[in-house]
Amino acid sequence: MALSIKTEEADRLARELSRLTGESMTEAVTQSLRERLEREKKTRPKMRTKKEREEEIRRLKVWLAKTRKNYDLSGPVTKSEYDEISGDNDIMRAWRQ
């Protein structure tokens, strides 16, 4: 496999790191990429599995069925009904504590 370094700066940085660590340029670049990749993985949201997405959809369907059963949604929704349905009341209670 070949990796072509196209800029003078990238070449200079790889050579400097190689000299500092005593590693070959290949080892220095590989280790740097491995470390950067690990840092990036930690900062990005974890991709959910198909099973996790299906479980979330199931929970949403249950919530929606419960909401439809407990509230008359054929007309306008009052602010208090909206707050209760959306969970805003729970958020406000937790915030006050």
PyRosetta script that sets phi, psi and omega in degrees:
from pyrosetta import init, pose_from_sequence

init()
pose = pose_from_sequence("MALSIKTEEADRLARELSRLTGESMTEAVTQSLRERLEREKKTRPKMRTKKEREEEIRRLKVWLAKTRKNYDLSGPVTKSEYDEISGDNDIMRAWRQ")
pose.set_psi(1, 144.5)
pose.set_omega(1, -179.6)
pose.set_phi(2, -123.0)
pose.set_psi(2, 140.4)
pose.set_omega(2, 173.9)
pose.set_phi(3, -121.0)
pose.set_psi(3, 121.1)
pose.set_omega(3, -176.9)
pose.set_phi(4, -101.0)
pose.set_psi(4, 118.2)
pose.set_omega(4, 177.8)
pose.set_phi(5, -88.8)
pose.set_psi(5, 120.9)
pose.set_omega(5, -170.3)
pose.set_phi(6, -101.0)
pose.set_psi(6, -10.2)
pose.set_omega(6, -178.3)
pose.set_phi(7, -119.4)
pose.set_psi(7, 151.5)
pose.set_omega(7, 177.9)
pose.set_phi(8, -65.1)
pose.set_psi(8, -36.4)
pose.set_omega(8, -179.1)
pose.set_phi(9, -64.1)
pose.set_psi(9, -44.7)
pose.set_omega(9, 179.4)
pose.set_phi(10, -61.4)
pose.set_psi(10, -42.2)
pose.set_omega(10, 178.5)
pose.set_phi(11, -63.4)
pose.set_psi(11, -45.2)
pose.set_omega(11, 179.9)
pose.set_phi(12, -62.3)
pose.set_psi(12, -44.3)
pose.set_omega(12, -179.8)
pose.set_phi(13, -64.2)
pose.set_psi(13, -43.4)
pose.set_omega(13, 179.4)
pose.set_phi(14, -63.1)
pose.set_psi(14, -43.0)
pose.set_omega(14, 179.6)
pose.set_phi(15, -66.4)
pose.set_psi(15, -41.5)
pose.set_omega(15, 179.7)
pose.set_phi(16, -64.2)
pose.set_psi(16, -43.9)
pose.set_omega(16, 178.5)
pose.set_phi(17, -63.6)
pose.set_psi(17, -41.0)
pose.set_omega(17, 178.6)
pose.set_phi(18, -60.6)
pose.set_psi(18, -43.6)
pose.set_omega(18, 178.9)
pose.set_phi(19, -65.4)
pose.set_psi(19, -43.0)
pose.set_omega(19, -178.0)
pose.set_phi(20, -64.8)
pose.set_psi(20, -40.2)
pose.set_omega(20, -174.6)
pose.set_phi(21, -91.1)
pose.set_psi(21, -17.4)
pose.set_omega(21, -176.2)
pose.set_phi(22, 78.9)
pose.set_psi(22, 7.6)
pose.set_omega(22, 178.7)
pose.set_phi(23, -88.8)
pose.set_psi(23, 162.0)
pose.set_omega(23, 171.2)
pose.set_phi(24, -68.5)
pose.set_psi(24, 163.2)
pose.set_omega(24, 177.8)
pose.set_phi(25, -60.0)
pose.set_psi(25, -38.7)
pose.set_omega(25, 179.2)
pose.set_phi(26, -61.9)
pose.set_psi(26, -45.9)
pose.set_omega(26, 179.4)
pose.set_phi(27, -63.9)
pose.set_psi(27, -43.0)
pose.set_omega(27, -178.9)
pose.set_phi(28, -63.5)
pose.set_psi(28, -44.5)
pose.set_omega(28, 179.9)
pose.set_phi(29, -67.8)
pose.set_psi(29, -42.8)
pose.set_omega(29, 179.7)
pose.set_phi(30, -60.9)
pose.set_psi(30, -46.7)
pose.set_omega(30, -179.9)
pose.set_phi(31, -64.2)
pose.set_psi(31, -41.6)
pose.set_omega(31, 178.6)
pose.set_phi(32, -61.8)
pose.set_psi(32, -44.6)
pose.set_omega(32, 179.0)
pose.set_phi(33, -64.8)
pose.set_psi(33, -40.7)
pose.set_omega(33, 178.8)
pose.set_phi(34, -60.6)
pose.set_psi(34, -46.3)
pose.set_omega(34, -179.6)
pose.set_phi(35, -65.1)
pose.set_psi(35, -42.6)
pose.set_omega(35, 179.4)
pose.set_phi(36, -64.2)
pose.set_psi(36, -42.2)
pose.set_omega(36, 179.5)
pose.set_phi(37, -61.0)
pose.set_psi(37, -43.7)
pose.set_omega(37, 177.9)
pose.set_phi(38, -61.9)
pose.set_psi(38, -43.6)
pose.set_omega(38, 178.3)
pose.set_phi(39, -61.4)
pose.set_psi(39, -43.9)
pose.set_omega(39, -179.7)
pose.set_phi(40, -64.1)
pose.set_psi(40, -40.7)
pose.set_omega(40, 179.1)
pose.set_phi(41, -61.4)
pose.set_psi(41, -36.2)
pose.set_omega(41, -178.4)
pose.set_phi(42, -72.0)
pose.set_psi(42, -27.5)
pose.set_omega(42, -176.1)
pose.set_phi(43, -89.3)
pose.set_psi(43, -14.4)
pose.set_omega(43, -177.7)
pose.set_phi(44, -98.4)
pose.set_psi(44, 148.5)
pose.set_omega(44, 178.3)
pose.set_phi(45, -62.6)
pose.set_psi(45, 143.1)
pose.set_omega(45, 179.9)
pose.set_phi(46, -70.4)
pose.set_psi(46, 135.2)
pose.set_omega(46, 176.8)
pose.set_phi(47, -72.5)
pose.set_psi(47, 129.1)
pose.set_omega(47, 179.6)
pose.set_phi(48, -77.9)
pose.set_psi(48, 147.9)
pose.set_omega(48, 178.2)
pose.set_phi(49, -77.5)
pose.set_psi(49, 166.3)
pose.set_omega(49, 177.9)
pose.set_phi(50, -59.5)
pose.set_psi(50, -40.3)
pose.set_omega(50, 180.0)
pose.set_phi(51, -63.3)
pose.set_psi(51, -41.2)
pose.set_omega(51, 178.8)
pose.set_phi(52, -65.4)
pose.set_psi(52, -40.6)
pose.set_omega(52, 178.4)
pose.set_phi(53, -65.6)
pose.set_psi(53, -41.3)
pose.set_omega(53, 178.6)
pose.set_phi(54, -63.4)
pose.set_psi(54, -39.5)
pose.set_omega(54, 178.3)
pose.set_phi(55, -64.5)
pose.set_psi(55, -41.0)
pose.set_omega(55, 178.2)
pose.set_phi(56, -64.0)
pose.set_psi(56, -41.5)
pose.set_omega(56, 177.9)
pose.set_phi(57, -63.6)
pose.set_psi(57, -41.6)
pose.set_omega(57, 178.2)
pose.set_phi(58, -60.6)
pose.set_psi(58, -45.5)
pose.set_omega(58, 179.3)
pose.set_phi(59, -62.5)
pose.set_psi(59, -39.9)
pose.set_omega(59, 178.7)
pose.set_phi(60, -64.9)
pose.set_psi(60, -39.0)
pose.set_omega(60, 178.5)
pose.set_phi(61, -65.2)
pose.set_psi(61, -40.6)
pose.set_omega(61, 177.4)
pose.set_phi(62, -62.7)
pose.set_psi(62, -45.6)
pose.set_omega(62, 179.7)
pose.set_phi(63, -61.6)
pose.set_psi(63, -43.3)
pose.set_omega(63, -179.3)
pose.set_phi(64, -64.5)
pose.set_psi(64, -43.3)
pose.set_omega(64, 178.7)
pose.set_phi(65, -61.9)
pose.set_psi(65, -42.2)
pose.set_omega(65, 178.7)
pose.set_phi(66, -64.0)
pose.set_psi(66, -42.6)
pose.set_omega(66, -179.5)
pose.set_phi(67, -64.1)
pose.set_psi(67, -44.6)
pose.set_omega(67, 179.6)
pose.set_phi(68, -63.4)
pose.set_psi(68, -35.7)
pose.set_omega(68, -178.5)
pose.set_phi(69, -71.4)
pose.set_psi(69, -39.6)
pose.set_omega(69, -172.4)
pose.set_phi(70, -88.9)
pose.set_psi(70, -12.0)
pose.set_omega(70, -176.0)
pose.set_phi(71, -132.7)
pose.set_psi(71, 143.0)
pose.set_omega(71, 174.5)
pose.set_phi(72, -85.6)
pose.set_psi(72, 103.9)
pose.set_omega(72, -177.2)
pose.set_phi(73, -98.4)
pose.set_psi(73, 15.7)
pose.set_omega(73, 179.8)
pose.set_phi(74, -77.1)
pose.set_psi(74, -19.5)
pose.set_omega(74, 179.4)
pose.set_phi(75, -122.1)
pose.set_psi(75, -171.1)
pose.set_omega(75, 179.8)
pose.set_phi(76, -63.1)
pose.set_psi(76, 148.9)
pose.set_omega(76, 178.7)
pose.set_phi(77, -98.7)
pose.set_psi(77, 132.9)
pose.set_omega(77, 178.3)
pose.set_phi(78, -75.2)
pose.set_psi(78, 164.0)
pose.set_omega(78, 179.3)
pose.set_phi(79, -60.6)
pose.set_psi(79, -42.6)
pose.set_omega(79, -178.9)
pose.set_phi(80, -65.2)
pose.set_psi(80, -38.1)
pose.set_omega(80, 176.3)
pose.set_phi(81, -64.8)
pose.set_psi(81, -43.1)
pose.set_omega(81, 178.9)
pose.set_phi(82, -61.1)
pose.set_psi(82, -45.6)
pose.set_omega(82, -179.8)
pose.set_phi(83, -60.2)
pose.set_psi(83, -40.3)
pose.set_omega(83, -179.7)
pose.set_phi(84, -68.6)
pose.set_psi(84, -44.3)
pose.set_omega(84, -178.7)
pose.set_phi(85, -65.5)
pose.set_psi(85, -42.1)
pose.set_omega(85, -174.1)
pose.set_phi(86, -80.3)
pose.set_psi(86, -14.6)
pose.set_omega(86, -178.1)
pose.set_phi(87, 91.5)
pose.set_psi(87, 3.8)
pose.set_omega(87, -179.5)
pose.set_phi(88, -59.7)
pose.set_psi(88, -34.9)
pose.set_omega(88, 178.4)
pose.set_phi(89, -61.7)
pose.set_psi(89, -42.0)
pose.set_omega(89, 178.9)
pose.set_phi(90, -64.1)
pose.set_psi(90, -40.4)
pose.set_omega(90, 179.2)
pose.set_phi(91, -64.1)
pose.set_psi(91, -45.1)
pose.set_omega(91, -178.9)
pose.set_phi(92, -64.7)
pose.set_psi(92, -40.8)
pose.set_omega(92, 178.3)
pose.set_phi(93, -62.4)
pose.set_psi(93, -44.7)
pose.set_omega(93, -179.9)
pose.set_phi(94, -64.8)
pose.set_psi(94, -35.6)
pose.set_omega(94, -178.9)
pose.set_phi(95, -68.1)
pose.set_psi(95, -36.3)
pose.set_omega(95, -178.9)
pose.set_phi(96, -72.5)
pose.set_psi(96, -22.6)
pose.set_omega(96, -176.4)
pose.set_phi(97, -76.6)
pose.dump_pdb("model.pdb")
